[in-house]
Amino acid sequence: MKQDPDRRGYAFAIGGGVLLWLAAMAVGGRREAWDAGVYWVAAYPLAIVLAGWLGYEFPRRAWRWGLAIMLAQAMTLAVTALDFSLLPLGLIVFAVLSLPLMAAAVLVARWTRRSQAD
């Protein structure tokens, strides 16, 4: 049975999203990673880079990598949060934050396809 190569992509996206969220929590010393400055200075830009790399490695339907990274972070927040009162608002914020990641993955995937076609 042939293994789906996209499974590796999902593993990198989900693992990377969780790792970036937890690392920002630990380094920033906050209960929620986005409350720490290190999330916006390091973790979120690294998430964009990760999405772009995944778009390069797995260019088919590349938009899903950015979404998977941010969904992994949303699920990590849901697991680590002590208060769920703002979770619906948080999900909206994660959806908005996923847009640059999705754009990076799609742009890199298009660039990859064009350079391979030449």
Biopython code that builds the backbone (N, CA, C, O; Angstrom):
import numpy as np
from Bio.PDB.StructureBuilder import StructureBuilder

atoms = [
    (1, "MET", "N", (0.836, -1.176, 0.000)),
    (1, "MET", "CA", (0.000, 0.000, 0.000)),
    (1, "MET", "C", (0.883, 1.241, 0.000)),
    (1, "MET", "O", (1.799, 1.359, 0.814)),
    (2, "LYS", "N", (0.606, 2.163, -0.912)),
    (2, "LYS", "CA", (1.414, 3.371, -1.057)),
    (2, "LYS", "C", (0.984, 4.415, -0.025)),
    (2, "LYS", "O", (-0.203, 4.688, 0.147)),
    (3, "GLN", "N", (1.980, 4.992, 0.656)),
    (3, "GLN", "CA", (1.686, 5.994, 1.683)),
    (3, "GLN", "C", (1.474, 7.359, 1.035)),
    (3, "GLN", "O", (2.200, 7.737, 0.115)),
    (4, "ASP", "N", (0.493, 8.081, 1.510)),
    (4, "ASP", "CA", (0.181, 9.412, 1.017)),
    (4, "ASP", "C", (1.278, 10.386, 1.448)),
    (4, "ASP", "O", (1.506, 10.536, 2.649)),
    (5, "PRO", "N", (1.971, 11.059, 0.510)),
    (5, "PRO", "CA", (3.045, 11.983, 0.898)),
    (5, "PRO", "C", (2.532, 13.203, 1.665)),
    (5, "PRO", "O", (3.290, 13.845, 2.391)),
    (6, "ASP", "N", (1.253, 13.520, 1.505)),
    (6, "ASP", "CA", (0.703, 14.677, 2.218)),
    (6, "ASP", "C", (0.613, 14.440, 3.715)),
    (6, "ASP", "O", (0.505, 15.396, 4.483)),
    (7, "ARG", "N", (0.654, 13.198, 4.139)),
    (7, "ARG", "CA", (0.639, 12.911, 5.582)),
    (7, "ARG", "C", (1.856, 13.538, 6.251)),
    (7, "ARG", "O", (1.758, 14.048, 7.367)),
    (8, "ARG", "N", (2.982, 13.503, 5.585)),
    (8, "ARG", "CA", (4.188, 14.154, 6.122)),
    (8, "ARG", "C", (3.969, 15.651, 6.229)),
    (8, "ARG", "O", (4.380, 16.272, 7.208)),
    (9, "GLY", "N", (3.328, 16.229, 5.236)),
    (9, "GLY", "CA", (3.043, 17.656, 5.263)),
    (9, "GLY", "C", (2.164, 18.031, 6.442)),
    (9, "GLY", "O", (2.425, 19.018, 7.130)),
    (10, "TYR", "N", (1.127, 17.246, 6.674)),
    (10, "TYR", "CA", (0.255, 17.492, 7.825)),
    (10, "TYR", "C", (1.011, 17.313, 9.136)),
    (10, "TYR", "O", (0.796, 18.064, 10.088)),
    (11, "ALA", "N", (1.886, 16.330, 9.187)),
    (11, "ALA", "CA", (2.664, 16.115, 10.410)),
    (11, "ALA", "C", (3.557, 17.326, 10.694)),
    (11, "ALA", "O", (3.648, 17.775, 11.837)),
    (12, "PHE", "N", (4.213, 17.852, 9.662)),
    (12, "PHE", "CA", (5.048, 19.041, 9.839)),
    (12, "PHE", "C", (4.203, 20.250, 10.230)),
    (12, "PHE", "O", (4.587, 21.014, 11.116)),
    (13, "ALA", "N", (3.064, 20.428, 9.581)),
    (13, "ALA", "CA", (2.214, 21.589, 9.853)),
    (13, "ALA", "C", (1.662, 21.548, 11.279)),
    (13, "ALA", "O", (1.736, 22.537, 12.008)),
    (14, "ILE", "N", (1.118, 20.418, 11.663)),
    (14, "ILE", "CA", (0.517, 20.302, 12.992)),
    (14, "ILE", "C", (1.597, 20.325, 14.067)),
    (14, "ILE", "O", (1.476, 21.040, 15.061)),
    (15, "GLY", "N", (2.642, 19.548, 13.865)),
    (15, "GLY", "CA", (3.737, 19.539, 14.831)),
    (15, "GLY", "C", (4.403, 20.892, 14.962)),
    (15, "GLY", "O", (4.712, 21.333, 16.069)),
    (16, "GLY", "N", (4.626, 21.552, 13.838)),
    (16, "GLY", "CA", (5.237, 22.877, 13.871)),
    (16, "GLY", "C", (4.351, 23.908, 14.541)),
    (16, "GLY", "O", (4.835, 24.740, 15.308)),
    (17, "GLY", "N", (3.067, 23.862, 14.261)),
    (17, "GLY", "CA", (2.144, 24.803, 14.898)),
    (17, "GLY", "C", (2.098, 24.632, 16.399)),
    (17, "GLY", "O", (2.141, 25.612, 17.143)),
    (18, "VAL", "N", (2.012, 23.392, 16.848)),
    (18, "VAL", "CA", (1.984, 23.116, 18.285)),
    (18, "VAL", "C", (3.300, 23.539, 18.925)),
    (18, "VAL", "O", (3.307, 24.187, 19.972)),
    (19, "LEU", "N", (4.409, 23.173, 18.299)),
    (19, "LEU", "CA", (5.722, 23.498, 18.849)),
    (19, "LEU", "C", (5.927, 25.008, 18.957)),
    (19, "LEU", "O", (6.427, 25.495, 19.972)),
    (20, "LEU", "N", (5.549, 25.746, 17.926)),
    (20, "LEU", "CA", (5.717, 27.200, 17.962)),
    (20, "LEU", "C", (4.855, 27.824, 19.059)),
    (20, "LEU", "O", (5.306, 28.740, 19.747)),
    (21, "TRP", "N", (3.629, 27.345, 19.232)),
    (21, "TRP", "CA", (2.745, 27.878, 20.270)),
    (21, "TRP", "C", (3.316, 27.592, 21.662)),
    (21, "TRP", "O", (3.392, 28.489, 22.502)),
    (22, "LEU", "N", (3.714, 26.347, 21.900)),
    (22, "LEU", "CA", (4.233, 25.972, 23.211)),
    (22, "LEU", "C", (5.563, 26.665, 23.518)),
    (22, "LEU", "O", (5.813, 27.057, 24.658)),
    (23, "ALA", "N", (6.410, 26.814, 22.507)),
    (23, "ALA", "CA", (7.691, 27.494, 22.716)),
    (23, "ALA", "C", (7.471, 28.965, 23.064)),
    (23, "ALA", "O", (8.146, 29.500, 23.944)),
    (24, "ALA", "N", (6.543, 29.614, 22.387)),
    (24, "ALA", "CA", (6.255, 31.018, 22.694)),
    (24, "ALA", "C", (5.660, 31.156, 24.089)),
    (24, "ALA", "O", (5.948, 32.124, 24.792)),
    (25, "MET", "N", (4.840, 30.204, 24.492)),
    (25, "MET", "CA", (4.301, 30.205, 25.860)),
    (25, "MET", "C", (5.425, 30.077, 26.882)),
    (25, "MET", "O", (5.463, 30.806, 27.874)),
    (26, "ALA", "N", (6.339, 29.143, 26.629)),
    (26, "ALA", "CA", (7.416, 28.881, 27.579)),
    (26, "ALA", "C", (8.391, 30.050, 27.654)),
    (26, "ALA", "O", (8.755, 30.486, 28.746)),
    (27, "VAL", "N", (8.808, 30.552, 26.515)),
    (27, "VAL", "CA", (9.781, 31.651, 26.495)),
    (27, "VAL", "C", (9.148, 32.934, 27.016)),
    (27, "VAL", "O", (9.781, 33.680, 27.763)),
    (28, "GLY", "N", (7.922, 33.192, 26.633)),
    (28, "GLY", "CA", (7.247, 34.416, 27.050)),
    (28, "GLY", "C", (6.691, 34.368, 28.460)),
    (28, "GLY", "O", (6.373, 35.407, 29.039)),
    (29, "GLY", "N", (6.571, 33.177, 29.016)),
    (29, "GLY", "CA", (6.057, 33.038, 30.372)),
    (29, "GLY", "C", (4.589, 33.418, 30.509)),
    (29, "GLY", "O", (4.166, 33.913, 31.554)),
    (30, "ARG", "N", (3.816, 33.188, 29.459)),
    (30, "ARG", "CA", (2.384, 33.524, 29.462)),
    (30, "ARG", "C", (1.544, 32.278, 29.286)),
    (30, "ARG", "O", (2.013, 31.268, 28.762)),
    (31, "ARG", "N", (0.285, 32.355, 29.732)),
    (31, "ARG", "CA", (-0.639, 31.225, 29.548)),
    (31, "ARG", "C", (-1.058, 31.079, 28.098)),
    (31, "ARG", "O", (-1.331, 29.970, 27.639)),
    (32, "GLU", "N", (-1.112, 32.174, 27.381)),
    (32, "GLU", "CA", (-1.448, 32.146, 25.956)),
    (32, "GLU", "C", (-0.288, 32.756, 25.197)),
    (32, "GLU", "O", (0.180, 33.845, 25.530)),
    (33, "ALA", "N", (0.172, 32.055, 24.182)),
    (33, "ALA", "CA", (1.380, 32.466, 23.472)),
    (33, "ALA", "C", (1.260, 33.856, 22.866)),
    (33, "ALA", "O", (2.230, 34.614, 22.870)),
    (34, "TRP", "N", (0.093, 34.204, 22.346)),
    (34, "TRP", "CA", (-0.012, 35.495, 21.675)),
    (34, "TRP", "C", (-0.032, 36.664, 22.645)),
    (34, "TRP", "O", (-0.029, 37.818, 22.216)),
    (35, "ASP", "N", (-0.051, 36.394, 23.930)),
    (35, "ASP", "CA", (0.107, 37.450, 24.929)),
    (35, "ASP", "C", (1.574, 37.807, 25.142)),
    (35, "ASP", "O", (1.884, 38.821, 25.769)),
    (36, "ALA", "N", (2.463, 36.990, 24.631)),
    (36, "ALA", "CA", (3.905, 37.229, 24.764)),
    (36, "ALA", "C", (4.427, 37.898, 23.491)),
    (36, "ALA", "O", (4.017, 37.555, 22.383)),
    (37, "GLY", "N", (5.317, 38.833, 23.665)),
    (37, "GLY", "CA", (5.902, 39.517, 22.516)),
    (37, "GLY", "C", (6.670, 38.582, 21.600)),
    (37, "GLY", "O", (6.743, 38.813, 20.393)),
    (38, "VAL", "N", (7.245, 37.523, 22.168)),
    (38, "VAL", "CA", (8.025, 36.588, 21.368)),
    (38, "VAL", "C", (7.155, 35.885, 20.321)),
    (38, "VAL", "O", (7.670, 35.452, 19.291)),
    (39, "TYR", "N", (5.868, 35.766, 20.565)),
    (39, "TYR", "CA", (4.989, 35.148, 19.570)),
    (39, "TYR", "C", (4.977, 35.993, 18.295)),
    (39, "TYR", "O", (5.098, 35.461, 17.192)),
    (40, "TRP", "N", (4.831, 37.306, 18.453)),
    (40, "TRP", "CA", (4.703, 38.186, 17.289)),
    (40, "TRP", "C", (6.044, 38.466, 16.629)),
    (40, "TRP", "O", (6.102, 38.755, 15.434)),
    (41, "VAL", "N", (7.118, 38.381, 17.402)),
    (41, "VAL", "CA", (8.450, 38.673, 16.861)),
    (41, "VAL", "C", (9.089, 37.434, 16.249)),
    (41, "VAL", "O", (9.814, 37.543, 15.260)),
    (42, "ALA", "N", (8.837, 36.265, 16.813)),
    (42, "ALA", "CA", (9.513, 35.059, 16.348)),
    (42, "ALA", "C", (8.563, 33.952, 15.904)),
    (42, "ALA", "O", (8.688, 33.452, 14.786)),
    (43, "ALA", "N", (7.627, 33.562, 16.746)),
    (43, "ALA", "CA", (6.816, 32.376, 16.455)),
    (43, "ALA", "C", (5.902, 32.575, 15.243)),
    (43, "ALA", "O", (5.828, 31.701, 14.380)),
    (44, "TYR", "N", (5.212, 33.706, 15.169)),
    (44, "TYR", "CA", (4.303, 33.924, 14.039)),
    (44, "TYR", "C", (5.072, 34.062, 12.722)),
    (44, "TYR", "O", (4.671, 33.458, 11.727)),
    (45, "PRO", "N", (6.176, 34.844, 12.681)),
    (45, "PRO", "CA", (6.961, 34.859, 11.427)),
    (45, "PRO", "C", (7.509, 33.482, 11.049)),
    (45, "PRO", "O", (7.566, 33.141, 9.868)),
    (46, "LEU", "N", (7.912, 32.689, 12.044)),
    (46, "LEU", "CA", (8.377, 31.332, 11.746)),
    (46, "LEU", "C", (7.239, 30.460, 11.218)),
    (46, "LEU", "O", (7.471, 29.573, 10.396)),
    (47, "ALA", "N", (6.024, 30.701, 11.680)),
    (47, "ALA", "CA", (4.868, 29.967, 11.155)),
    (47, "ALA", "C", (4.647, 30.312, 9.680)),
    (47, "ALA", "O", (4.293, 29.442, 8.884)),
    (48, "ILE", "N", (4.853, 31.568, 9.319)),
    (48, "ILE", "CA", (4.726, 31.971, 7.908)),
    (48, "ILE", "C", (5.799, 31.287, 7.070)),
    (48, "ILE", "O", (5.525, 30.804, 5.971)),
    (49, "VAL", "N", (7.025, 31.248, 7.595)),
    (49, "VAL", "CA", (8.119, 30.570, 6.892)),
    (49, "VAL", "C", (7.820, 29.077, 6.756)),
    (49, "VAL", "O", (8.049, 28.493, 5.697)),
    (50, "LEU", "N", (7.315, 28.466, 7.810)),
    (50, "LEU", "CA", (6.949, 27.047, 7.764)),
    (50, "LEU", "C", (5.887, 26.798, 6.701)),
    (50, "LEU", "O", (5.982, 25.832, 5.945)),
    (51, "ALA", "N", (4.888, 27.651, 6.638)),
    (51, "ALA", "CA", (3.840, 27.501, 5.624)),
    (51, "ALA", "C", (4.425, 27.622, 4.222)),
    (51, "ALA", "O", (4.056, 26.856, 3.331)),
    (52, "GLY", "N", (5.331, 28.575, 4.016)),
    (52, "GLY", "CA", (5.982, 28.711, 2.719)),
    (52, "GLY", "C", (6.798, 27.488, 2.351)),
    (52, "GLY", "O", (6.769, 27.035, 1.207)),
    (53, "TRP", "N", (7.530, 26.952, 3.326)),
    (53, "TRP", "CA", (8.330, 25.748, 3.066)),
    (53, "TRP", "C", (7.424, 24.570, 2.708)),
    (53, "TRP", "O", (7.727, 23.796, 1.800)),
    (54, "LEU", "N", (6.309, 24.445, 3.431)),
    (54, "LEU", "CA", (5.373, 23.364, 3.119)),
    (54, "LEU", "C", (4.764, 23.542, 1.737)),
    (54, "LEU", "O", (4.532, 22.561, 1.031)),
    (55, "GLY", "N", (4.500, 24.794, 1.341)),
    (55, "GLY", "CA", (4.022, 25.055, -0.010)),
    (55, "GLY", "C", (5.042, 24.658, -1.063)),
    (55, "GLY", "O", (4.674, 24.238, -2.160)),
    (56, "TYR", "N", (6.313, 24.788, -0.739)),
    (56, "TYR", "CA", (7.387, 24.384, -1.641)),
    (56, "TYR", "C", (7.477, 22.858, -1.738)),
    (56, "TYR", "O", (7.576, 22.299, -2.830)),
    (57, "GLU", "N", (7.440, 22.203, -0.591)),
    (57, "GLU", "CA", (7.599, 20.749, -0.551)),
    (57, "GLU", "C", (6.347, 19.996, -1.014)),
    (57, "GLU", "O", (6.441, 18.935, -1.631)),
    (58, "PHE", "N", (5.185, 20.560, -0.709)),
    (58, "PHE", "CA", (3.910, 19.898, -1.024)),
    (58, "PHE", "C", (3.002, 20.923, -1.712)),
    (58, "PHE", "O", (2.075, 21.434, -1.084)),
    (59, "PRO", "N", (3.252, 21.234, -2.991)),
    (59, "PRO", "CA", (2.551, 22.351, -3.645)),
    (59, "PRO", "C", (1.080, 22.111, -3.980)),
    (59, "PRO", "O", (0.353, 23.068, -4.248)),
    (60, "ARG", "N", (0.633, 20.874, -3.971)),
    (60, "ARG", "CA", (-0.770, 20.598, -4.312)),
    (60, "ARG", "C", (-1.677, 21.091, -3.189)),
    (60, "ARG", "O", (-1.512, 20.699, -2.034)),
    (61, "ARG", "N", (-2.638, 21.956, -3.533)),
    (61, "ARG", "CA", (-3.565, 22.564, -2.561)),
    (61, "ARG", "C", (-2.799, 23.164, -1.374)),
    (61, "ARG", "O", (-3.068, 22.841, -0.217)),
    (62, "ALA", "N", (-1.867, 24.020, -1.678)),
    (62, "ALA", "CA", (-0.939, 24.553, -0.680)),
    (62, "ALA", "C", (-1.616, 25.391, 0.399)),
    (62, "ALA", "O", (-1.061, 25.526, 1.489)),
    (63, "TRP", "N", (-2.760, 25.942, 0.149)),
    (63, "TRP", "CA", (-3.449, 26.788, 1.131)),
    (63, "TRP", "C", (-3.703, 26.054, 2.440)),
    (63, "TRP", "O", (-3.779, 26.675, 3.500)),
    (64, "ARG", "N", (-3.833, 24.735, 2.366)),
    (64, "ARG", "CA", (-4.190, 23.965, 3.563)),
    (64, "ARG", "C", (-3.083, 23.947, 4.606)),
    (64, "ARG", "O", (-3.360, 23.703, 5.781)),
    (65, "TRP", "N", (-1.838, 24.198, 4.215)),
    (65, "TRP", "CA", (-0.742, 24.150, 5.191)),
    (65, "TRP", "C", (-0.833, 25.289, 6.182)),
    (65, "TRP", "O", (-0.649, 25.081, 7.382)),
    (66, "GLY", "N", (-1.113, 26.483, 5.706)),
    (66, "GLY", "CA", (-1.269, 27.614, 6.621)),
    (66, "GLY", "C", (-2.449, 27.424, 7.551)),
    (66, "GLY", "O", (-2.378, 27.754, 8.735)),
    (67, "LEU", "N", (-3.517, 26.899, 7.020)),
    (67, "LEU", "CA", (-4.702, 26.636, 7.837)),
    (67, "LEU", "C", (-4.417, 25.560, 8.879)),
    (67, "LEU", "O", (-4.848, 25.677, 10.026)),
    (68, "ALA", "N", (-3.694, 24.514, 8.484)),
    (68, "ALA", "CA", (-3.383, 23.427, 9.427)),
    (68, "ALA", "C", (-2.489, 23.924, 10.563)),
    (68, "ALA", "O", (-2.672, 23.523, 11.713)),
    (69, "ILE", "N", (-1.538, 24.781, 10.258)),
    (69, "ILE", "CA", (-0.650, 25.323, 11.295)),
    (69, "ILE", "C", (-1.463, 26.099, 12.322)),
    (69, "ILE", "O", (-1.291, 25.913, 13.526)),
    (70, "MET", "N", (-2.343, 26.963, 11.848)),
    (70, "MET", "CA", (-3.108, 27.789, 12.777)),
    (70, "MET", "C", (-4.185, 26.976, 13.501)),
    (70, "MET", "O", (-4.492, 27.267, 14.657)),
    (71, "LEU", "N", (-4.750, 25.986, 12.862)),
    (71, "LEU", "CA", (-5.703, 25.117, 13.562)),
    (71, "LEU", "C", (-5.004, 24.333, 14.667)),
    (71, "LEU", "O", (-5.575, 24.109, 15.734)),
    (72, "ALA", "N", (-3.774, 23.919, 14.410)),
    (72, "ALA", "CA", (-3.008, 23.228, 15.452)),
    (72, "ALA", "C", (-2.762, 24.155, 16.639)),
    (72, "ALA", "O", (-2.821, 23.725, 17.791)),
    (73, "GLN", "N", (-2.487, 25.427, 16.357)),
    (73, "GLN", "CA", (-2.290, 26.378, 17.446)),
    (73, "GLN", "C", (-3.596, 26.627, 18.195)),
    (73, "GLN", "O", (-3.599, 26.761, 19.419)),
    (74, "ALA", "N", (-4.690, 26.689, 17.468)),
    (74, "ALA", "CA", (-5.993, 26.880, 18.115)),
    (74, "ALA", "C", (-6.323, 25.697, 19.015)),
    (74, "ALA", "O", (-6.827, 25.886, 20.122)),
    (75, "MET", "N", (-6.047, 24.495, 18.560)),
    (75, "MET", "CA", (-6.312, 23.311, 19.375)),
    (75, "MET", "C", (-5.393, 23.271, 20.594)),
    (75, "MET", "O", (-5.801, 22.836, 21.671)),
    (76, "THR", "N", (-4.149, 23.726, 20.420)),
    (76, "THR", "CA", (-3.226, 23.786, 21.554)),
    (76, "THR", "C", (-3.719, 24.784, 22.583)),
    (76, "THR", "O", (-3.651, 24.525, 23.785)),
    (77, "LEU", "N", (-4.213, 25.922, 22.124)),
    (77, "LEU", "CA", (-4.792, 26.905, 23.037)),
    (77, "LEU", "C", (-5.991, 26.302, 23.770)),
    (77, "LEU", "O", (-6.142, 26.491, 24.977)),
    (78, "ALA", "N", (-6.834, 25.583, 23.047)),
    (78, "ALA", "CA", (-8.021, 24.989, 23.672)),
    (78, "ALA", "C", (-7.632, 23.969, 24.740)),
    (78, "ALA", "O", (-8.307, 23.846, 25.762)),
    (79, "VAL", "N", (-6.547, 23.242, 24.500)),
    (79, "VAL", "CA", (-6.113, 22.238, 25.470)),
    (79, "VAL", "C", (-5.450, 22.887, 26.686)),
    (79, "VAL", "O", (-5.638, 22.427, 27.812)),
    (80, "THR", "N", (-4.681, 23.947, 26.466)),
    (80, "THR", "CA", (-3.928, 24.556, 27.564)),
    (80, "THR", "C", (-4.679, 25.670, 28.287)),
    (80, "THR", "O", (-4.254, 26.097, 29.361)),
    (81, "ALA", "N", (-5.769, 26.141, 27.729)),
    (81, "ALA", "CA", (-6.493, 27.267, 28.326)),
    (81, "ALA", "C", (-7.253, 26.834, 29.574)),
    (81, "ALA", "O", (-7.771, 25.720, 29.656)),
    (82, "LEU", "N", (-7.303, 27.722, 30.516)),
    (82, "LEU", "CA", (-8.064, 27.471, 31.731)),
    (82, "LEU", "C", (-9.456, 28.095, 31.660)),
    (82, "LEU", "O", (-10.342, 27.759, 32.445)),
    (83, "ASP", "N", (-9.633, 29.008, 30.705)),
    (83, "ASP", "CA", (-10.894, 29.723, 30.568)),
    (83, "ASP", "C", (-11.316, 29.674, 29.106)),
    (83, "ASP", "O", (-10.559, 30.092, 28.230)),
    (84, "PHE", "N", (-12.492, 29.179, 28.838)),
    (84, "PHE", "CA", (-12.969, 29.047, 27.466)),
    (84, "PHE", "C", (-13.937, 30.154, 27.052)),
    (84, "PHE", "O", (-14.558, 30.060, 25.993)),
    (85, "SER", "N", (-14.072, 31.184, 27.855)),
    (85, "SER", "CA", (-15.063, 32.216, 27.567)),
    (85, "SER", "C", (-14.753, 32.990, 26.286)),
    (85, "SER", "O", (-15.672, 33.441, 25.601)),
    (86, "LEU", "N", (-13.484, 33.148, 25.960)),
    (86, "LEU", "CA", (-13.114, 33.897, 24.759)),
    (86, "LEU", "C", (-12.701, 32.987, 23.602)),
    (86, "LEU", "O", (-12.170, 33.473, 22.603)),
    (87, "LEU", "N", (-12.933, 31.690, 23.716)),
    (87, "LEU", "CA", (-12.531, 30.762, 22.668)),
    (87, "LEU", "C", (-13.186, 31.067, 21.319)),
    (87, "LEU", "O", (-12.492, 30.994, 20.304)),
    (88, "PRO", "N", (-14.480, 31.403, 21.242)),
    (88, "PRO", "CA", (-15.046, 31.734, 19.927)),
    (88, "PRO", "C", (-14.348, 32.930, 19.269)),
    (88, "PRO", "O", (-14.094, 32.913, 18.064)),
    (89, "LEU", "N", (-14.042, 33.952, 20.044)),
    (89, "LEU", "CA", (-13.303, 35.094, 19.500)),
    (89, "LEU", "C", (-11.904, 34.664, 19.083)),
    (89, "LEU", "O", (-11.397, 35.111, 18.054)),
    (90, "GLY", "N", (-11.279, 33.804, 19.872)),
    (90, "GLY", "CA", (-9.954, 33.302, 19.530)),
    (90, "GLY", "C", (-9.943, 32.541, 18.221)),
    (90, "GLY", "O", (-8.992, 32.653, 17.447)),
    (91, "LEU", "N", (-10.986, 31.771, 17.962)),
    (91, "LEU", "CA", (-11.062, 31.046, 16.697)),
    (91, "LEU", "C", (-11.168, 31.991, 15.508)),
    (91, "LEU", "O", (-10.616, 31.723, 14.441)),
    (92, "ILE", "N", (-11.876, 33.090, 15.696)),
    (92, "ILE", "CA", (-11.957, 34.101, 14.632)),
    (92, "ILE", "C", (-10.588, 34.721, 14.391)),
    (92, "ILE", "O", (-10.184, 34.925, 13.246)),
    (93, "VAL", "N", (-9.879, 35.019, 15.471)),
    (93, "VAL", "CA", (-8.530, 35.599, 15.347)),
    (93, "VAL", "C", (-7.602, 34.612, 14.648)),
    (93, "VAL", "O", (-6.820, 35.010, 13.785)),
    (94, "PHE", "N", (-7.677, 33.334, 15.006)),
    (94, "PHE", "CA", (-6.845, 32.337, 14.336)),
    (94, "PHE", "C", (-7.173, 32.255, 12.852)),
    (94, "PHE", "O", (-6.272, 32.087, 12.030)),
    (95, "ALA", "N", (-8.441, 32.371, 12.500)),
    (95, "ALA", "CA", (-8.823, 32.342, 11.086)),
    (95, "ALA", "C", (-8.201, 33.510, 10.330)),
    (95, "ALA", "O", (-7.713, 33.342, 9.212)),
    (96, "VAL", "N", (-8.218, 34.686, 10.936)),
    (96, "VAL", "CA", (-7.608, 35.858, 10.293)),
    (96, "VAL", "C", (-6.088, 35.692, 10.218)),
    (96, "VAL", "O", (-5.473, 36.026, 9.205)),
    (97, "LEU", "N", (-5.489, 35.176, 11.289)),
    (97, "LEU", "CA", (-4.035, 34.985, 11.303)),
    (97, "LEU", "C", (-3.587, 33.917, 10.311)),
    (97, "LEU", "O", (-2.424, 33.903, 9.906)),
    (98, "SER", "N", (-4.481, 33.034, 9.918)),
    (98, "SER", "CA", (-4.102, 31.992, 8.963)),
    (98, "SER", "C", (-3.975, 32.539, 7.537)),
    (98, "SER", "O", (-3.335, 31.910, 6.694)),
    (99, "LEU", "N", (-4.571, 33.689, 7.259)),
    (99, "LEU", "CA", (-4.569, 34.213, 5.887)),
    (99, "LEU", "C", (-3.163, 34.484, 5.351)),
    (99, "LEU", "O", (-2.875, 34.063, 4.231)),
    (100, "PRO", "N", (-2.258, 35.167, 6.086)),
    (100, "PRO", "CA", (-0.900, 35.344, 5.559)),
    (100, "PRO", "C", (-0.148, 34.020, 5.374)),
    (100, "PRO", "O", (0.646, 33.881, 4.444)),
    (101, "LEU", "N", (-0.396, 33.062, 6.248)),
    (101, "LEU", "CA", (0.253, 31.754, 6.104)),
    (101, "LEU", "C", (-0.234, 31.045, 4.855)),
    (101, "LEU", "O", (0.556, 30.457, 4.116)),
    (102, "MET", "N", (-1.539, 31.103, 4.622)),
    (102, "MET", "CA", (-2.107, 30.478, 3.436)),
    (102, "MET", "C", (-1.576, 31.160, 2.176)),
    (102, "MET", "O", (-1.264, 30.495, 1.188)),
    (103, "ALA", "N", (-1.476, 32.485, 2.216)),
    (103, "ALA", "CA", (-0.964, 33.225, 1.060)),
    (103, "ALA", "C", (0.495, 32.863, 0.787)),
    (103, "ALA", "O", (0.882, 32.683, -0.368)),
    (104, "ALA", "N", (1.302, 32.757, 1.834)),
    (104, "ALA", "CA", (2.714, 32.398, 1.652)),
    (104, "ALA", "C", (2.841, 31.019, 1.017)),
    (104, "ALA", "O", (3.633, 30.830, 0.094)),
    (105, "ALA", "N", (2.072, 30.065, 1.503)),
    (105, "ALA", "CA", (2.143, 28.708, 0.960)),
    (105, "ALA", "C", (1.717, 28.673, -0.503)),
    (105, "ALA", "O", (2.354, 28.011, -1.322)),
    (106, "VAL", "N", (0.645, 29.384, -0.831)),
    (106, "VAL", "CA", (0.155, 29.393, -2.214)),
    (106, "VAL", "C", (1.141, 30.090, -3.143)),
    (106, "VAL", "O", (1.392, 29.613, -4.250)),
    (107, "LEU", "N", (1.697, 31.204, -2.709)),
    (107, "LEU", "CA", (2.654, 31.933, -3.561)),
    (107, "LEU", "C", (3.908, 31.107, -3.810)),
    (107, "LEU", "O", (4.396, 31.054, -4.939)),
    (108, "VAL", "N", (4.426, 30.478, -2.797)),
    (108, "VAL", "CA", (5.618, 29.637, -2.977)),
    (108, "VAL", "C", (5.294, 28.442, -3.867)),
    (108, "VAL", "O", (6.108, 28.066, -4.710)),
    (109, "ALA", "N", (4.127, 27.845, -3.696)),
    (109, "ALA", "CA", (3.739, 26.703, -4.530)),
    (109, "ALA", "C", (3.623, 27.118, -5.995)),
    (109, "ALA", "O", (4.057, 26.383, -6.881)),
    (110, "ARG", "N", (3.049, 28.278, -6.253)),
    (110, "ARG", "CA", (2.947, 28.757, -7.649)),
    (110, "ARG", "C", (4.320, 29.027, -8.237)),
    (110, "ARG", "O", (4.591, 28.681, -9.387)),
    (111, "TRP", "N", (5.181, 29.642, -7.451)),
    (111, "TRP", "CA", (6.537, 29.919, -7.902)),
    (111, "TRP", "C", (7.274, 28.605, -8.192)),
    (111, "TRP", "O", (8.015, 28.508, -9.170)),
    (112, "THR", "N", (7.070, 27.617, -7.353)),
    (112, "THR", "CA", (7.711, 26.317, -7.535)),
    (112, "THR", "C", (7.239, 25.662, -8.821)),
    (112, "THR", "O", (8.043, 25.122, -9.581)),
    (113, "ARG", "N", (5.942, 25.708, -9.063)),
    (113, "ARG", "CA", (5.401, 25.095, -10.288)),
    (113, "ARG", "C", (5.915, 25.805, -11.529)),
    (113, "ARG", "O", (6.231, 25.157, -12.526)),
    (114, "ARG", "N", (6.001, 27.117, -11.482)),
    (114, "ARG", "CA", (6.513, 27.875, -12.644)),
    (114, "ARG", "C", (7.964, 27.579, -12.906)),
    (114, "ARG", "O", (8.364, 27.411, -14.058)),
    (115, "SER", "N", (8.769, 27.511, -11.850)),
    (115, "SER", "CA", (10.190, 27.251, -12.053)),
    (115, "SER", "C", (10.425, 25.814, -12.518)),
    (115, "SER", "O", (11.393, 25.559, -13.234)),
    (116, "GLN", "N", (9.575, 24.881, -12.136)),
    (116, "GLN", "CA", (9.717, 23.507, -12.595)),
    (116, "GLN", "C", (9.240, 23.350, -14.047)),
    (116, "GLN", "O", (9.700, 22.459, -14.761)),
    (117, "ALA", "N", (8.321, 24.213, -14.474)),
    (117, "ALA", "CA", (7.801, 24.144, -15.839)),
    (117, "ALA", "C", (8.812, 24.696, -16.847)),
    (117, "ALA", "O", (8.785, 24.320, -18.019)),
    (118, "ASP", "N", (9.689, 25.574, -16.404)),
    (118, "ASP", "CA", (10.684, 26.180, -17.328)),
    (118, "ASP", "C", (11.809, 25.261, -17.654)),
    (118, "ASP", "O", (12.709, 25.629, -18.409)),
]
sb = StructureBuilder()
sb.init_structure("model")
sb.init_model(0)
sb.init_chain("A")
sb.init_seg("    ")
for serial, (resi, resn, name, xyz) in enumerate(atoms, 1):
    if name == "N":
        sb.init_residue(resn, " ", resi, " ")
    sb.init_atom(name, np.array(xyz, "f"), 0.0, 1.0, " ", f" {name:<3s}", serial, name[0])
structure = sb.get_structure()
